[in-house]
Amino acid sequence: WTLISKTEGFTVITDPRKMACYSGVVPFDFQSGTSLKRRPGVSMLADKNLKTILHLAAMSAIRLDNDLRRYYIRKIDEGKNKMSVLNAVR
């Protein structure tokens, strides 16, 4: 219900990329001049509460036997980082 209320029934944010950016799931690279070695981070304008809710939902989804769990296990077996796969599930 939080996701629906914050997006006003998915009428305010209709693009999946904008939704991922708004919820703080997508990390951004920092590239300005000589500071190329900084780790990517989440935008300061992202909704941290929404990111928390999506994280808890993803954690719950990978515990149950469903398509997301099978995706998670397949990517882990391929050698991907657990947190990056969990971020994809979010």
LINJO-V476243 format. One record per residue. RES is the residue in one letter. PHI is phi in whole degrees, 0 to 359 (* if undefined). OMEGA is omega in whole degrees, -180 to 180 (none if undefined). NEAR is the number of other ideal C-beta (glycine too) atoms within 10 Angstrom. Layout:
[[RES | PHI | OMEGA | NEAR] [RES | PHI | OMEGA | NEAR]]
//
This chain:
[[W | * | 178 | 6] [T | 294 | 179 | 12] [L | 298 | 180 | 15] [I | 291 | -179 | 9] [S | 288 | -180 | 8] [K | 287 | 178 | 17] [T | 259 | -178 | 17] [E | 53 | 178 | 9] [G | 71 | -179 | 8] [F | 61 | 175 | 11] [T | 262 | 179 | 7] [V | 282 | -180 | 11] [I | 245 | -179 | 17] [T | 253 | -178 | 9] [D | 273 | -180 | 9] [P | 299 | 180 | 8] [R | 293 | 178 | 9] [K | 293 | 178 | 13] [M | 294 | 179 | 19] [A | 295 | 178 | 16] [C | 292 | -179 | 17] [Y | 296 | -177 | 20] [S | 276 | 176 | 24] [G | 82 | -179 | 22] [V | 272 | -175 | 19] [V | 268 | 176 | 17] [P | 279 | 179 | 13] [F | 250 | 175 | 11] [D | 281 | 175 | 9] [F | 254 | 179 | 12] [Q | 223 | 176 | 10] [S | 215 | 178 | 7] [G | 68 | -175 | 5] [T | 263 | -176 | 6] [S | 270 | -179 | 8] [L | 265 | -175 | 9] [K | 260 | 180 | 6] [R | 275 | -180 | 10] [R | 291 | 176 | 7] [P | 295 | -179 | 10] [G | 219 | -180 | 12] [V | 276 | 180 | 15] [S | 298 | 178 | 12] [M | 289 | -180 | 7] [L | 272 | -178 | 8] [A | 290 | 179 | 18] [D | 276 | -175 | 15] [K | 293 | 179 | 11] [N | 296 | 179 | 12] [L | 293 | 177 | 18] [K | 296 | 178 | 16] [T | 297 | -180 | 13] [I | 295 | 178 | 17] [L | 295 | 179 | 21] [H | 295 | 179 | 17] [L | 295 | 178 | 11] [A | 293 | 179 | 13] [A | 293 | 178 | 19] [M | 298 | 178 | 12] [S | 291 | -178 | 10] [A | 293 | -178 | 17] [I | 280 | 176 | 18] [R | 276 | -179 | 11] [L | 270 | 179 | 8] [D | 273 | -179 | 7] [N | 210 | -178 | 11] [D | 295 | -179 | 8] [L | 293 | 177 | 17] [R | 294 | 179 | 14] [R | 297 | 176 | 11] [Y | 297 | -179 | 15] [Y | 300 | -179 | 21] [I | 294 | 179 | 12] [R | 298 | -179 | 11] [K | 290 | 177 | 17] [I | 296 | 179 | 14] [D | 294 | 177 | 8] [E | 283 | 177 | 8] [G | 102 | 179 | 6] [K | 284 | 177 | 14] [N | 290 | -177 | 10] [K | 299 | -178 | 11] [M | 288 | 178 | 8] [S | 289 | 176 | 10] [V | 290 | 177 | 19] [L | 297 | 176 | 18] [N | 295 | 176 | 16] [A | 292 | 178 | 14] [V | 292 | 178 | 18] [R | 302 | none | 19]]
//
